[in-house]
Amino acid sequence: MSEFVKEVSDSSFEKDVLGSSKPVLVDFWAQWCTPCRMLAPTVEAVAQQYSESANVVKLNVDDNPSTAQRYGIKGIPTLILFREGKEVERVVGATSKESITRMIEKYTTAVA
């Protein structure tokens, strides 16, 4: 992935996302998904911007079907923000950097 965006899997999701002390934005995606690939630079930019206050991870739904199924992922890209192990926000489909930023701001400012 990158320095700021980490890949998670079915086996690491519990520790990396649900067990995180920071809010975690999860990008549910797949290699063949054009909107997912278009959203990737935006997700990367957000990850860099919030590297101190939040974690940003990607989960490939083709490689990790049980986590995708557990959270009812029907369409991709889907972005879910977790805080203290619970889903607090969800966006389905490609979205703007501004809307992702607003979503994270709500929960990072409450933590900081």
N, C-alpha and C positions, 0 to 999 in steps of 0.2 A: 504494500500500500504506500505509505509515506511516513515521514517523521511524525506527522500530526494525526494521521488516521490509521487506526489499527484494525486488522481483520480479526473478527471473532467467529467462533464456531458453536455448534450445539454443545460441545464439551466445555468450552471456556465461557459461555454466556453467563452462567450463574456467578462466577467469580468476577469477570471483567465488567459486567453490566449491573447485575442485581446487587453485587457486593461492593460496588464502588461508593466511596465517600463523596464523590463529586456527581453532579448531574451527568448523565450519559445520553448522547444523541446517537441512536442506532439507525443506520441507513440500510434498509432491506433492499437488496438489488440482485441483478443477474447479469452475466456477461453479454447476453444477447439483447438486453433491454436498452434500446436507443435513448429513451428519456433518462434512464439511470446513468448512462455514460455522459449525457449532456449535463446532468446535475452534479457529477463528480467534482468538477473544478470549484463549484459553489460550496459543496460540502467541505472540500479541502481548505478553502479560504476561511470558512467559519471555524473549522478545527484549529487553524493557525491563530485566528483572532481570539479564541476562547481557550487556548491551550493551558492557561493558568487556572481557570475556574470551572472547566467542564471537559469531559472526554468525548471524543467523536470516534465511532467505530462503524465498520461495515460488516454486514452479514449476507453472504451469498445464499439466496433462498434455494438454489438448485443443489448446493453442496450440504446445506443444513436444513432439511425440510421439517424436522421436529420443532425447532424454535419458531420457524415461520408459521407452522400450523398452530402452535401453542398461542400465538398472538393474533391469529385470524388474518394473516396477510393474504388478501385476495388480489390486490393489484400492486405493481411496483412501478416506480420507486415508492416506498412508504418510509417515512421518517417518524420514529417514535422517540420521545424524550422520556427517560426514566429518572426518577429522583427517589433516593432511599429505597431502591428496589421495586418501585411501583411506576406504572405508566401514568404520566401526567399530561402529555400532549401527543397528538398524532396528526400527521399530514400525509395524505395519499396523493401521488402524482407529483410531477415536477413543480417546483415552487421557487419563489425568489429568495435571494440572500436576505432581504429585509424581513421577510416573514419568518425565516429560520432564526434570524438574529433576535427578533421580538420574542419568539418562543423561548429561546435560551435565556434571554435577559430576565424574563419573569421569574426564573428559578435560580439563576446565579446570583442575582442581586439579593434575593431572599436568604441565600446561604452565606454570602460574603459579609 
